[in-house]
Amino acid sequence: HLIPPMARADTYGDLARLEQLLDEYATMAALDPDKLPTLRGQIWTLIQSAQLHHDLGADAPPGDDDFDDFVLHLDGYLCEIKDVQIRDGLHVLGRAPEGDELINDVLAVLRARQVFGSGQPLPGLRAAIGACIGLDDEQGSLADVDRLEGLARRLVQGTLAADWDPAKAPAVVAEVLGEPDAGVVSVLRFACTELVPRLAGTPAEISNVLRALDGRFIEPGPSGSPTRGLVSVLPTGRNFYSVDPKSIPTRNAFDVGTALADSLLARHRADTGAWPASVGLTVWGTSAMRTQGDDIAEVLALLGVRPTWDDASRRVTGLEVVGLDELGRPRIDVVLRISGFFRDAFPHVVALLDDAIGTVARLDEPAERNFVAAHYRADLATHGDDRRARTRIFGSKPGAYGAGLLPLIDSREWRTDADLAEVYATWGGYAYGRGLDGTAARGDMEHAFRRITVAAKNVDTREHDIADSDDYFQYHGGMVAMVRSLTGSNPAAYVGDSAIPHAVKTRTLAEETRRVFRSRVVNPRWIAAMQRHGYKGAFELAATVDYLFGFDATAGVVEDWMYHQLAESYIFDSGVQQFLRKSNPWALRGMTERLLEAADRGLWAQPDPADLDALRAVYLDLEGDLEGP
């Protein structure tokens, strides 16, 4: 089915007021510098009110000499939050987007470079506009990005008014930009001839479900993420296929995976000054299908290995070791926690990764330049088992799926990290690779996890985020909790972002949590969108609270101000509470229980007593209503 309606997050509340103050600061800096000290005080006060000093890493206001640089940093951060694509509701099966929803979806898809058919790739719409008027879509200021977004919206609105007629695209571009720029015209024509007609085919979702139930033929079609430039996956409702498993990773995916590896290592070195000796990475089958193997490519890049491909079939035919001089850094050891679906769908990729690890482990290279070999030799000297010494891939027992933490969190029958780690290890302590088809190997898993200094998980689409699914905290958070239980300290937790494949970024898990929290979780736009969907929308609100709680229990990334803001936005807001009471009072009770549990467990370390009293009052009131007379 189609992706959910997408929209730009924009700013709201204190963030919107802060954006206005920054505009005023820029004006006063040029026209009336004497007013700047007053504005600096107002900006810092508002930063504290919005709790943004946590995000910016600033415990105290910068001095006057440093404030201009601080404003640039703040401007960039607000730009990132404002420009995030978020879900603006839920997709209703068989309903094609119309009006503003269609405009927003077209803008969301056209942000990415378009690779369609055998022609030359098209730039994203904002990138094409930027090339025309001399602005940078990716590195520009908040004002620059807002201008590009505004022009893109006017262009799409104008094309809609022209009834998506490709012949009228030059006139629309000339009216908005002052000239019929060829690059911008080509993107709009693509929207007219390919994107919009494919979106209009969404009603086939219903008719094809009925055809399937009648045992009739359903037209096949590719799978993937349209917001990553894969318009070929539209229209939805087809019998989708994924990828040729033997082509993973593709050449393009290897480029993205290499960028992910480079970005991860650069960020870790910037944070610590050292190379990570061992990286723990979570790998899912659904991601492999969407990206054609970005995660797999990252593993190979960290090891210092590249695939070889057959030019005719584009299938992977083998592996080639990259020399240390060409690599320019040590080979990084990698420990994988794979999902059950990945295990089932890509067994030959598991074997390929196992081959890569074994090849690198046996290289005759110095220990300080090959961490895989160093660990392999140490283990071999300890127990003498070659197979165990190079085992790095772990997953669920054959036939089982998941990481096991969701039932434990929901049962509330856990107390310490040891409880979380016990379940994570029990579910994931099975080894995979050549000759290992789910062999029980909890001891080897724990041994490998003790070496993990970095725990990473990648996100590759804006259609969901780390607070949208329990799998994120079960796998990524579970890995963090497991390492902490084994070693007594947290690994460095990172999220690799390849949603825009040509602009890969790495953030800490705490940074990603704040980014998602500000852009979507407490964004009035998203909350209002959920209210359009009644019972299911209320469920989405409650699920978000549960998933954030799970991430905090496992990885400790939800701060006190976030819990307070959740209570304010979801429970204490009279409009939202009224919606929840009417549409799904069980969701309201669940959120109230979860926030009180966070306080009881010390995750919400220093809650305001008034918040707890108000939560208890709501809970008791709901108990009476739900139990009835």
VEXZA-623025 format. One record per residue (C-alpha): residue in three letters; x, y, z. Coordinates in steps of 0.2 Angstrom, whole numbers, padded with zeros to 4 digits, always signed. Example, Ala and Ser with C-alpha at 12.3 -4.5 7.8 and 13.67 -1.06 7.14 Angstrom:
<vexdos>
ALA+0062-0022+0039
SER+0068-0005+0036
</vexdos>
This chain:
<vexdos>
HIS+0000+0000+0000
LEU+0005+0018-0002
ILE+0016+0027+0011
PRO+0007+0038+0024
PRO+0004+0056+0019
MET+0020+0066+0022
ALA+0023+0084+0027
ARG+0037+0095+0032
ALA+0038+0096+0051
ASP+0039+0115+0052
THR+0042+0124+0069
TYR+0029+0127+0083
GLY+0027+0134+0100
ASP+0044+0140+0107
LEU+0053+0134+0092
ALA+0043+0145+0081
ARG+0046+0160+0093
LEU+0064+0156+0093
GLU+0064+0156+0074
GLN+0056+0174+0074
LEU+0069+0180+0087
LEU+0083+0174+0076
ASP+0076+0183+0061
GLU+0075+0199+0072
TYR+0093+0196+0078
ALA+0099+0196+0060
THR+0090+0212+0056
MET+0096+0221+0072
ALA+0114+0215+0069
ALA+0114+0225+0052
LEU+0103+0240+0058
ASP+0104+0242+0076
PRO+0118+0233+0085
ASP+0114+0241+0102
LYS+0099+0230+0104
LEU+0109+0214+0102
PRO+0112+0212+0121
THR+0094+0212+0125
LEU+0090+0200+0111
ARG+0104+0188+0116
GLY+0096+0187+0133
GLN+0079+0184+0126
ILE+0086+0170+0114
TRP+0094+0161+0129
THR+0079+0162+0140
LEU+0068+0154+0126
ILE+0082+0141+0123
GLN+0080+0136+0141
SER+0061+0136+0141
ALA+0062+0124+0126
GLN+0075+0114+0134
LEU+0086+0116+0118
HIS+0102+0119+0128
HIS+0102+0100+0130
ASP+0102+0098+0111
LEU+0115+0111+0108
GLY+0126+0105+0122
ALA+0126+0122+0130
ASP+0125+0123+0149
ALA+0127+0142+0150
PRO+0125+0156+0138
PRO+0139+0160+0127
GLY+0149+0176+0128
ASP+0145+0191+0117
ASP+0160+0187+0106
ASP+0154+0169+0103
PHE+0136+0173+0102
ASP+0136+0175+0083
ASP+0143+0158+0080
PHE+0131+0151+0093
VAL+0117+0159+0083
LEU+0123+0150+0067
HIS+0123+0134+0076
LEU+0106+0136+0083
ASP+0100+0142+0065
GLY+0107+0126+0058
TYR+0098+0115+0071
LEU+0081+0123+0069
CYS+0083+0121+0050
GLU+0086+0102+0053
ILE+0071+0100+0064
LYS+0059+0111+0053
ASP+0064+0102+0037
VAL+0061+0084+0044
GLN+0048+0075+0034
ILE+0035+0067+0046
ARG+0019+0057+0044
ASP+0004+0069+0042
GLY-0008+0055+0046
LEU-0011+0037+0041
HIS-0014+0030+0023
VAL-0032+0024+0020
LEU-0031+0009+0009
GLY-0037+0013-0009
ARG-0038+0032-0006
ALA-0027+0042-0018
PRO-0020+0059-0011
GLU-0029+0074-0016
GLY-0027+0093-0013
ASP-0014+0098+0000
GLU-0010+0080+0004
LEU-0006+0077-0014
ILE+0005+0093-0015
ASN+0014+0087+0001
ASP+0017+0070-0005
VAL+0024+0076-0022
LEU+0035+0088-0013
ALA+0041+0074-0002
VAL+0045+0062-0016
LEU+0053+0076-0027
ARG+0066+0080-0013
ALA+0076+0065-0018
ARG+0086+0063-0034
GLN+0075+0053-0046
VAL+0082+0037-0055
PHE+0069+0031-0067
GLY+0071+0020-0082
SER+0087+0021-0092
GLY+0088+0040-0093
GLN+0099+0052-0084
PRO+0095+0054-0065
LEU+0085+0069-0061
PRO+0090+0081-0047
GLY+0078+0084-0033
LEU+0066+0098-0035
ARG+0074+0109-0022
ALA+0091+0105-0028
ALA+0086+0110-0046
ILE+0079+0127-0039
GLY+0095+0130-0029
ALA+0106+0127-0045
CYS+0095+0140-0054
ILE+0095+0154-0041
GLY+0112+0150-0033
LEU+0106+0142-0016
ASP+0112+0126-0008
ASP+0098+0114-0003
GLU+0109+0104+0009
GLN+0121+0117+0017
GLY+0110+0133+0016
SER+0104+0143+0031
LEU+0086+0141+0038
ALA+0081+0156+0028
ASP+0089+0149+0012
VAL+0080+0132+0015
ASP+0064+0140+0019
ARG+0065+0150+0002
LEU+0069+0134-0008
GLU+0054+0125+0000
GLY+0042+0140-0003
LEU+0047+0140-0021
ALA+0045+0122-0023
ARG+0028+0123-0016
ARG+0023+0137-0027
LEU+0029+0127-0042
VAL+0020+0111-0037
GLN+0004+0121-0033
GLY+0006+0130-0050
THR+0008+0113-0059
LEU-0008+0107-0050
ALA-0017+0122-0056
ALA-0012+0118-0074
ASP-0020+0101-0071
TRP-0002+0092-0072
ASP+0000+0097-0090
PRO+0018+0094-0094
ALA+0017+0106-0109
LYS+0013+0120-0096
ALA+0028+0116-0085
PRO+0040+0130-0093
ALA+0026+0143-0091
VAL+0024+0138-0072
VAL+0043+0139-0069
ALA+0045+0156-0078
GLU+0031+0163-0068
VAL+0038+0157-0051
LEU+0057+0159-0055
GLY+0057+0172-0068
GLU+0064+0160-0081
PRO+0060+0143-0088
ASP+0075+0134-0081
ALA+0078+0118-0090
GLY+0083+0108-0074
VAL+0067+0113-0065
VAL+0056+0111-0080
SER+0062+0093-0082
VAL+0058+0089-0063
LEU+0040+0096-0065
ARG+0038+0086-0081
PHE+0043+0070-0072
ALA+0030+0074-0059
CYS+0017+0077-0072
THR+0020+0061-0083
GLU+0026+0049-0070
LEU+0024+0053-0052
VAL+0006+0060-0051
PRO-0002+0047-0063
ARG+0006+0034-0052
LEU-0001+0041-0036
ALA-0018+0042-0045
GLY-0018+0023-0047
THR-0019+0021-0028
PRO-0037+0015-0029
ALA-0031-0001-0036
GLU-0026-0006-0019
ILE-0044-0011-0015
SER-0048-0019-0032
ASN-0032-0029-0032
VAL-0036-0036-0014
LEU-0053-0041-0021
ARG-0045-0049-0036
ALA-0033-0058-0024
LEU-0047-0065-0014
ASP-0055-0071-0030
GLY-0039-0080-0034
ARG-0035-0069-0049
PHE-0019-0063-0057
ILE-0012-0047-0049
GLU+0001-0037-0059
PRO+0018-0038-0051
GLY+0028-0022-0047
PRO+0045-0018-0038
SER+0046-0013-0019
GLY+0055+0001-0011
SER+0053+0018-0004
PRO+0047+0032-0015
THR+0054+0045-0004
ARG+0071+0038-0008
GLY+0069+0042-0027
LEU+0060+0025-0032
VAL+0045+0031-0041
SER+0044+0014-0050
VAL+0037+0006-0034
LEU+0021+0016-0038
PRO+0006+0013-0041
THR+0004+0003-0025
GLY-0008-0012-0024
ARG+0003-0023-0035
ASN+0010-0040-0031
PHE+0027-0033-0026
TYR+0044-0041-0028
SER+0059-0035-0019
VAL+0077-0038-0026
ASP+0087-0052-0033
PRO+0095-0058-0017
LYS+0111-0063-0026
SER+0114-0045-0031
ILE+0115-0038-0013
PRO+0124-0027-0011
THR+0122-0018-0027
ARG+0135-0006-0033
ASN+0124+0009-0028
ALA+0121+0001-0011
PHE+0140-0001-0009
ASP+0143+0017-0012
VAL+0130+0022+0001
GLY+0136+0008+0014
THR+0154+0015+0012
ALA+0148+0032+0016
LEU+0139+0025+0031
ALA+0154+0017+0037
ASP+0165+0032+0034
SER+0152+0044+0043
LEU+0151+0032+0058
LEU+0170+0031+0060
ALA+0172+0050+0058
ARG+0159+0053+0071
HIS+0166+0041+0083
ARG+0184+0048+0081
ALA+0177+0066+0083
ASP+0168+0060+0099
THR+0182+0050+0106
GLY+0198+0052+0096
ALA+0200+0033+0093
TRP+0195+0020+0081
PRO+0181+0008+0088
ALA+0189-0009+0090
SER+0172-0018+0087
VAL+0155-0011+0080
GLY+0139-0020+0084
LEU+0126-0018+0070
THR+0108-0023+0069
VAL+0103-0029+0051
TRP+0085-0031+0046
GLY+0078-0040+0030
THR+0066-0026+0026
SER+0079-0013+0026
ALA+0090-0024+0014
MET+0075-0025+0002
ARG+0072-0006+0002
THR+0090-0001+0000
GLN+0097-0016-0010
GLY+0110-0019+0004
ASP+0116-0003+0012
ASP+0119-0012+0029
ILE+0128-0026+0021
ALA+0139-0014+0012
GLU+0143-0005+0028
VAL+0149-0021+0036
LEU+0160-0025+0021
ALA+0167-0007+0021
LEU+0171-0008+0040
LEU+0180-0024+0037
GLY+0190-0017+0022
VAL+0182-0028+0009
ARG+0173-0024-0007
PRO+0161-0036-0018
THR+0165-0040-0035
TRP+0150-0041-0048
ASP+0146-0049-0064
ASP+0143-0035-0076
ALA+0130-0044-0086
SER+0119-0050-0072
ARG+0124-0037-0059
ARG+0126-0052-0046
VAL+0139-0052-0033
THR+0152-0065-0038
GLY+0165-0064-0024
LEU+0175-0053-0012
GLU+0191-0042-0014
VAL+0201-0037+0001
VAL+0206-0018+0001
GLY+0224-0016+0005
LEU+0228-0007+0021
ASP+0237+0008+0011
GLU+0221+0010+0001
LEU+0210+0008+0016
GLY+0219+0021+0026
ARG+0213+0015+0043
PRO+0212-0001+0053
ARG+0200-0014+0049
ILE+0185-0014+0061
ASP+0178-0029+0069
VAL+0160-0031+0067
VAL+0147-0041+0077
LEU+0130-0043+0069
ARG+0112-0046+0077
ILE+0102-0051+0062
SER+0083-0052+0061
GLY+0074-0068+0058
PHE+0067-0062+0042
PHE+0085-0057+0036
ARG+0090-0075+0041
ASP+0076-0083+0031
ALA+0077-0071+0015
PHE+0096-0069+0013
PRO+0105-0085+0019
HIS+0118-0083+0005
VAL+0121-0065+0011
VAL+0124-0072+0029
ALA+0137-0084+0021
LEU+0145-0069+0011
LEU+0147-0059+0027
ASP+0154-0074+0036
ASP+0166-0077+0022
ALA+0172-0059+0023
ILE+0174-0060+0042
GLY+0184-0076+0040
THR+0195-0069+0026
VAL+0200-0053+0036
ALA+0202-0063+0052
ARG+0216-0074+0043
LEU+0225-0059+0035
ASP+0243-0058+0041
GLU+0242-0040+0046
PRO+0247-0030+0062
ALA+0235-0031+0076
GLU+0234-0012+0078
ARG+0228-0012+0059
ASN+0217-0027+0059
PHE+0206-0028+0074
VAL+0197-0043+0067
ALA+0213-0053+0066
ALA+0218-0047+0083
HIS+0202-0053+0091
TYR+0203-0069+0081
ARG+0221-0073+0086
ALA+0217-0070+0104
ASP+0202-0081+0104
LEU+0211-0095+0095
ALA+0225-0094+0108
THR+0211-0096+0121
HIS+0201-0111+0115
GLY+0209-0116+0099
ASP+0192-0117+0089
ASP+0194-0109+0072
ARG+0175-0109+0069
ARG+0170-0101+0086
ALA+0185-0088+0084
ARG+0178-0080+0069
THR+0159-0081+0073
ARG+0152-0064+0072
ILE+0134-0066+0066
PHE+0120-0070+0079
GLY+0101-0071+0078
SER+0085-0079+0084
LYS+0083-0098+0086
PRO+0078-0105+0069
GLY+0060-0103+0066
ALA+0059-0089+0079
TYR+0058-0070+0076
GLY+0061-0054+0086
ALA+0072-0050+0101
GLY+0060-0054+0115
LEU+0061-0038+0124
LEU+0043-0031+0120
PRO+0034-0045+0130
LEU+0046-0042+0145
ILE+0043-0023+0144
ASP+0024-0025+0143
SER+0024-0037+0157
ARG+0033-0025+0169
GLU+0042-0040+0176
TRP+0060-0034+0175
ARG+0070-0024+0187
THR+0088-0022+0181
ASP+0099-0022+0165
ALA+0103-0041+0169
ASP+0084-0045+0166
LEU+0084-0036+0149
ALA+0101-0044+0144
GLU+0095-0061+0149
VAL+0080-0060+0137
TYR+0090-0052+0123
ALA+0104-0066+0125
THR+0091-0080+0126
TRP+0082-0074+0111
GLY+0098-0069+0101
GLY+0111-0082+0106
TYR+0111-0092+0090
ALA+0126-0092+0078
TYR+0124-0091+0059
GLY+0137-0093+0045
ARG+0144-0107+0034
GLY+0141-0123+0044
LEU+0131-0113+0057
ASP+0112-0114+0054
GLY+0107-0107+0071
THR+0119-0116+0082
ALA+0116-0112+0101
ALA+0131-0100+0105
ARG+0126-0089+0119
GLY+0143-0089+0127
ASP+0152-0084+0110
MET+0138-0071+0108
GLU+0142-0063+0125
HIS+0161-0064+0122
ALA+0159-0055+0106
PHE+0147-0042+0114
ARG+0159-0038+0127
ARG+0171-0031+0114
ILE+0158-0020+0106
THR+0162-0001+0108
VAL+0149+0005+0096
ALA+0131+0000+0094
ALA+0124+0006+0078
LYS+0107+0005+0068
ASN+0103+0013+0052
VAL+0087+0022+0046
ASP+0084+0023+0027
THR+0067+0031+0025
ARG+0057+0046+0032
GLU+0041+0035+0031
HIS+0044+0029+0049
ASP+0057+0033+0063
ILE+0064+0025+0079
ALA+0049+0029+0089
ASP+0037+0021+0076
SER+0041+0003+0080
ASP+0045-0008+0095
ASP+0059-0016+0084
TYR+0070-0001+0086
PHE+0071-0002+0104
GLN+0071-0021+0105
TYR+0086-0023+0093
HIS+0096-0007+0095
GLY+0091-0003+0113
GLY+0093-0022+0117
MET+0111-0022+0111
VAL+0115-0007+0121
ALA+0108-0015+0137
MET+0117-0031+0133
VAL+0134-0023+0132
ARG+0130-0012+0147
SER+0126-0028+0157
LEU+0141-0037+0152
THR+0154-0023+0153
GLY+0146-0011+0166
SER+0146+0004+0154
ASN+0136+0009+0138
PRO+0144+0008+0121
ALA+0143+0023+0110
ALA+0126+0022+0102
TYR+0124+0029+0084
VAL+0111+0030+0071
GLY+0116+0031+0053
ASP+0104+0041+0042
SER+0103+0036+0023
ALA+0086+0042+0020
ILE+0094+0054+0007
PRO+0107+0042+0000
HIS+0118+0055-0007
ALA+0119+0065+0010
VAL+0122+0051+0023
LYS+0123+0057+0041
THR+0127+0049+0058
ARG+0120+0055+0074
THR+0121+0048+0092
LEU+0105+0039+0098
ALA+0102+0053+0110
GLU+0103+0066+0096
GLU+0091+0055+0085
THR+0079+0053+0099
ARG+0078+0072+0102
ARG+0076+0075+0083
VAL+0062+0063+0082
PHE+0054+0070+0098
ARG+0054+0088+0092
SER+0050+0085+0074
ARG+0036+0073+0076
VAL+0032+0066+0094
VAL+0026+0082+0102
ASN+0023+0092+0085
PRO+0005+0098+0086
ARG+0004+0095+0067
TRP+0007+0076+0070
ILE-0004+0075+0085
ALA-0019+0083+0075
ALA-0016+0072+0061
MET-0018+0057+0072
GLN-0034+0064+0079
ARG-0041+0062+0061
HIS-0040+0043+0063
GLY-0050+0040+0079
TYR-0046+0024+0088
LYS-0031+0020+0077
GLY-0024+0037+0079
ALA-0025+0036+0098
PHE-0017+0019+0097
GLU-0002+0028+0087
LEU+0000+0041+0101
ALA+0000+0027+0115
ALA+0012+0016+0105
THR+0024+0031+0103
VAL+0025+0033+0122
ASP+0028+0014+0124
TYR+0042+0014+0111
LEU+0051+0029+0119
PHE+0049+0021+0136
GLY+0057+0005+0129
PHE+0071+0015+0122
ASP+0074+0023+0139
ALA+0073+0007+0148
THR+0086-0001+0137
ALA+0097+0014+0131
GLY+0093+0028+0143
VAL+0090+0041+0130
VAL+0073+0049+0136
GLU+0077+0065+0147
ASP+0066+0071+0161
TRP+0060+0086+0151
MET+0054+0074+0137
TYR+0043+0064+0150
HIS+0035+0081+0156
GLN+0032+0086+0138
LEU+0024+0070+0134
ALA+0012+0072+0149
GLU+0009+0090+0144
SER+0005+0086+0125
TYR-0004+0069+0127
ILE-0012+0069+0144
PHE-0014+0087+0151
ASP-0019+0095+0134
SER-0038+0096+0136
GLY-0041+0094+0117
VAL-0030+0079+0116
GLN-0037+0071+0132
GLN-0055+0074+0126
PHE-0051+0065+0109
LEU-0043+0051+0118
ARG-0057+0048+0131
LYS-0069+0048+0116
SER-0060+0038+0103
ASN-0049+0026+0114
PRO-0049+0028+0133
TRP-0038+0012+0134
ALA-0024+0021+0125
LEU-0026+0036+0137
ARG-0025+0024+0152
GLY-0010+0015+0144
MET+0000+0031+0142
THR-0004+0037+0160
GLU+0001+0020+0167
ARG+0017+0021+0157
LEU+0022+0038+0162
LEU+0019+0034+0180
GLU+0029+0018+0178
ALA+0044+0028+0171
ALA+0043+0039+0187
ASP+0042+0023+0198
ARG+0057+0015+0190
GLY+0068+0031+0191
LEU+0068+0033+0172
TRP+0059+0050+0174
ALA+0071+0054+0188
GLN+0065+0070+0195
PRO+0047+0073+0190
ASP+0037+0088+0196
PRO+0025+0081+0210
ALA+0011+0091+0202
ASP+0013+0081+0186
LEU+0012+0064+0195
ASP-0003+0070+0205
ALA-0012+0075+0189
LEU-0007+0058+0180
ARG-0014+0048+0195
ALA-0030+0058+0195
VAL-0033+0055+0176
TYR-0029+0036+0179
LEU-0041+0034+0194
ASP-0054+0044+0184
LEU-0052+0032+0169
GLU-0052+0017+0180
GLY-0069+0022+0186
ASP-0076+0025+0168
LEU-0069+0009+0161
GLU-0074-0002+0174
GLY-0092+0005+0174
PRO-0105+0004+0187
</vexdos>
